[in-house]
């Protein structure tokens, strides 16, 4: 690892919360809050990858960098691959961190932690997990679980990701956080693969990498950042950020 690049994919075409990257939180668009958290992580340059001029304008107005991408990408991974190829055609950045654009409360330290497994040359992708504390989340299919084997304290080699309650038996369950650090070579390979059978069945993109034999390691962090998908989530995000500013 020599030079990570942090990319935040963002688009306006969300069905449950239209135009959510531009939703106001404490006087700034949500995408600007995510950009600020990524900058605070301090691991490398940060840019927002988008197909919407409105998002690009909001980011640049705040002092950030945006790169325009095609509108027809099937996933955020495809969008950040186009963005990194545009921003860094020479290949200087060997690690690409994908931070979702709907995580305005994400901890910058968690973003920084995500790249640590890539110090192991056997690891292709790295991600984050947190222990599930709430009983109802253990059976909630919207809470994705990581099934893994420990490789060191606080770190797992991921064996599977599922919406089911797994693994069976006594012990903690781990909530997968959709933030990824890719080796540049792994990202290039990943976006060149066809969607895989388990990916399509579980509707979990990361299974494509596992089915192709790529290694994903996961680091345990303390909290799951709030993902904003609904008006209720947006209100919670506003409350959290307002509380932080008055603390």
C-alpha positions as CSV (number, residue, x, y, z in Angstrom):
1,X,0.0,0.0,0.0
2,X,1.6,3.3,-1.0
3,X,-1.1,5.7,-2.0
4,X,-4.8,5.2,-1.3
5,X,-7.5,7.2,-3.1
6,X,-10.9,7.6,-1.5
7,X,-14.0,7.8,-3.8
8,X,-17.6,8.4,-2.9
9,X,-20.1,7.3,-5.5
10,X,-23.3,9.3,-5.5
11,X,-26.4,9.6,-7.8
12,X,-29.8,11.2,-7.5
13,X,-31.9,8.3,-8.7
14,X,-32.9,6.9,-5.3
15,X,-36.4,5.6,-5.1
16,X,-37.1,5.7,-1.4
17,X,-35.5,9.1,-0.8
18,X,-35.3,11.1,-4.1
19,X,-32.3,13.4,-4.4
20,X,-30.9,12.2,-1.1
21,X,-27.3,13.2,-1.7
22,X,-28.5,16.8,-1.7
23,X,-30.7,16.5,1.4
24,X,-30.0,19.2,3.9
25,X,-28.3,18.3,7.1
26,X,-27.3,21.1,9.4
27,X,-27.2,23.5,6.5
28,X,-25.1,21.4,4.1
29,X,-26.0,18.7,1.6
30,X,-25.6,15.1,2.9
31,X,-22.9,14.3,0.3
32,X,-20.8,17.2,1.7
33,X,-20.9,15.6,5.2
34,X,-19.7,12.3,3.8
35,X,-16.9,14.1,1.9
36,X,-15.8,15.8,5.1
37,X,-15.7,12.6,7.0
38,X,-13.6,11.0,4.3
39,X,-11.2,13.9,4.3
40,X,-10.9,13.7,8.1
41,X,-9.8,10.1,7.7
42,X,-6.5,11.4,6.4
43,X,-5.5,8.4,4.3
44,X,-5.4,10.1,0.9
45,X,-7.1,12.4,-1.6
46,X,-10.9,12.3,-1.7
47,X,-13.3,12.8,-4.7
48,X,-17.0,12.3,-5.3
49,X,-17.9,10.2,-8.4
50,X,-21.3,11.2,-9.8
51,X,-23.4,11.5,-12.9
52,X,-25.3,14.5,-11.6
53,X,-24.1,18.1,-12.1
54,X,-26.0,19.2,-9.1
55,X,-24.0,16.8,-6.8
56,X,-20.7,17.9,-8.4
57,X,-21.6,21.6,-7.9
58,X,-22.5,21.0,-4.2
59,X,-19.1,19.3,-3.6
60,X,-17.0,21.8,-5.4
61,X,-18.8,24.7,-3.7
62,X,-17.7,23.1,-0.4
63,X,-14.1,23.0,-1.6
64,X,-14.1,19.3,-2.6
65,X,-13.4,17.5,-5.9
66,X,-15.9,15.8,-8.1
67,X,-15.5,13.7,-11.2
68,X,-18.3,13.1,-13.7
69,X,-19.1,9.6,-14.6
70,X,-21.6,7.8,-16.9
71,X,-25.2,7.5,-15.8
72,X,-25.6,3.9,-16.7
73,X,-23.4,2.2,-14.2
74,X,-25.1,-0.9,-12.5
75,X,-23.2,-0.3,-9.2
76,X,-21.1,2.0,-7.2
77,X,-18.1,-0.2,-7.8
78,X,-18.4,0.3,-11.6
79,X,-18.8,4.1,-11.0
80,X,-15.6,4.3,-8.9
81,X,-13.7,2.3,-11.4
82,X,-14.5,4.8,-14.1
83,X,-13.6,7.6,-11.7
84,X,-10.2,6.2,-10.7
85,X,-9.3,5.6,-14.3
86,X,-10.1,9.2,-15.1
87,X,-8.4,10.7,-12.1
88,X,-5.4,8.5,-12.1
89,X,-4.7,7.1,-15.6
90,X,-1.0,6.6,-14.6
91,X,-2.0,4.1,-11.9
92,X,-0.2,5.9,-9.0
93,X,-3.0,5.0,-6.5
94,X,-2.7,1.3,-5.7
95,X,-5.7,1.2,-3.2
96,X,-9.2,2.6,-3.8
97,X,-11.5,3.1,-0.9
98,X,-15.2,3.1,-1.7
99,X,-17.3,5.1,0.9
100,X,-21.0,5.1,0.2
101,X,-22.5,8.5,-0.3
102,X,-25.3,8.0,2.2
103,X,-23.2,7.6,5.4
104,X,-23.1,11.2,6.8
105,X,-22.3,10.0,10.3
106,X,-19.5,7.6,9.4
107,X,-16.5,7.7,11.7
108,X,-13.4,8.9,9.9
109,X,-11.3,6.5,12.0
110,X,-13.4,3.6,10.6
111,X,-12.6,4.7,7.1
112,X,-8.9,4.8,8.0
113,X,-9.1,1.4,9.6
114,X,-10.6,-0.2,6.4
115,X,-7.3,-0.2,4.6
116,X,-5.3,-2.1,7.3
117,X,-5.9,-5.7,6.0
118,X,-4.3,-4.7,2.7
119,X,-0.9,-4.8,4.3
120,X,-1.3,-8.5,3.8
121,X,-0.4,-9.3,0.2
122,X,-2.9,-12.2,0.2
123,X,-5.9,-9.9,0.7
124,X,-7.7,-8.4,-2.3
125,X,-10.5,-6.4,-0.6
126,X,-11.0,-5.2,2.9
127,X,-14.3,-4.2,4.6
128,X,-15.8,-3.5,8.0
129,X,-18.1,-5.3,10.4
130,X,-19.6,-4.6,13.8
131,X,-21.0,-7.0,16.5
132,X,-24.8,-7.1,16.3
133,X,-26.1,-5.9,19.7
134,X,-29.9,-5.7,19.0
135,X,-31.7,-9.0,19.0
136,X,-34.1,-8.0,16.2
137,X,-31.3,-7.3,13.8
138,X,-30.1,-10.9,14.0
139,X,-33.1,-12.0,12.0
140,X,-33.6,-8.9,9.9
141,X,-32.7,-9.6,6.2
142,X,-31.8,-6.0,5.7
143,X,-28.9,-6.4,8.1
144,X,-26.3,-8.3,6.1
145,X,-24.2,-10.7,8.2
146,X,-20.6,-11.6,7.6
147,X,-19.5,-15.2,8.3
148,X,-15.8,-15.4,8.8
149,X,-12.9,-17.1,10.4
150,X,-10.6,-15.1,12.8
151,X,-7.1,-14.4,11.5
152,X,-6.0,-12.0,14.2
153,X,-7.7,-10.0,17.1
154,X,-10.5,-7.9,15.5
155,X,-10.0,-9.2,12.0
156,X,-11.6,-12.0,10.0
157,X,-11.2,-13.6,6.7
158,X,-14.7,-13.5,5.2
159,X,-16.1,-16.8,4.1
160,X,-19.6,-15.6,3.2
161,X,-22.1,-12.8,3.4
162,X,-25.8,-13.4,3.9
163,X,-29.2,-11.9,4.7
164,X,-30.0,-15.0,6.8
165,X,-29.2,-15.4,10.4
166,X,-25.7,-17.0,10.4
167,X,-23.6,-18.6,11.6
168,X,-25.8,-21.0,13.6
169,X,-25.1,-21.6,17.3
170,X,-23.7,-19.7,20.2
171,X,-21.5,-16.6,19.6
172,X,-21.6,-13.1,18.2
173,X,-23.1,-12.3,14.8
174,X,-21.4,-9.6,12.7
175,X,-23.2,-6.8,10.8
176,X,-21.4,-6.1,7.5
177,X,-20.8,-2.4,6.8
178,X,-20.7,-1.7,3.1
179,X,-17.5,0.2,2.9
180,X,-14.7,-1.3,0.9
181,X,-11.0,-0.9,0.3
182,X,-9.8,-2.5,-3.0
183,X,-6.4,-3.1,-4.4
184,X,-6.5,-1.3,-7.7
185,X,-5.9,-4.6,-9.5
186,X,-8.7,-6.3,-7.6
187,X,-11.2,-3.5,-8.5
188,X,-10.3,-3.9,-12.1
189,X,-10.8,-7.6,-12.0
190,X,-14.0,-7.3,-10.0
191,X,-15.8,-4.9,-12.4
192,X,-14.8,-7.2,-15.3
193,X,-16.6,-10.2,-13.8
194,X,-20.2,-11.1,-14.6
195,X,-22.7,-11.1,-11.7
196,X,-22.5,-14.4,-9.9
197,X,-25.2,-16.9,-8.9
198,X,-25.0,-16.3,-5.2
199,X,-24.7,-12.5,-5.7
200,X,-27.9,-12.6,-7.7
201,X,-29.7,-14.8,-5.2
202,X,-28.7,-12.9,-2.0
203,X,-28.6,-9.5,-3.8
204,X,-25.1,-8.9,-2.4
205,X,-22.4,-7.7,-4.8
206,X,-19.5,-8.7,-2.6
207,X,-20.4,-12.4,-3.2
208,X,-19.2,-12.0,-6.8
209,X,-15.6,-11.5,-5.4
210,X,-15.8,-14.5,-3.1
211,X,-17.2,-16.7,-5.8
212,X,-14.3,-15.7,-8.1
213,X,-11.8,-16.8,-5.4
214,X,-10.9,-13.3,-4.2
215,X,-10.0,-12.8,-0.6
216,X,-12.0,-10.3,1.5
217,X,-10.9,-9.5,5.1
218,X,-13.1,-7.7,7.6
219,X,-12.0,-5.5,10.5
220,X,-14.3,-5.1,13.5
221,X,-15.3,-1.5,14.4
222,X,-17.4,-0.3,17.3
223,X,-20.4,1.1,15.5
224,X,-22.4,0.7,12.4
225,X,-22.8,4.1,10.6
226,X,-26.3,5.2,9.9
227,X,-27.2,4.6,6.2
228,X,-29.7,7.1,5.0
229,X,-32.4,5.4,2.9
230,X,-35.7,6.8,4.2
231,X,-37.1,10.2,5.5
232,X,-36.9,8.6,9.0
233,X,-33.2,7.9,8.5
234,X,-32.6,11.4,7.4
235,X,-34.2,12.8,10.5
236,X,-32.0,10.5,12.7
237,X,-28.9,11.7,10.8
238,X,-29.9,15.3,11.5
239,X,-30.4,14.6,15.2
240,X,-27.0,12.8,15.4
241,X,-25.1,15.6,13.7
242,X,-26.9,18.3,15.7
243,X,-26.0,16.5,18.9
244,X,-22.4,16.2,17.9
245,X,-22.2,19.9,17.2
246,X,-23.6,20.9,20.6
247,X,-21.6,18.4,22.6
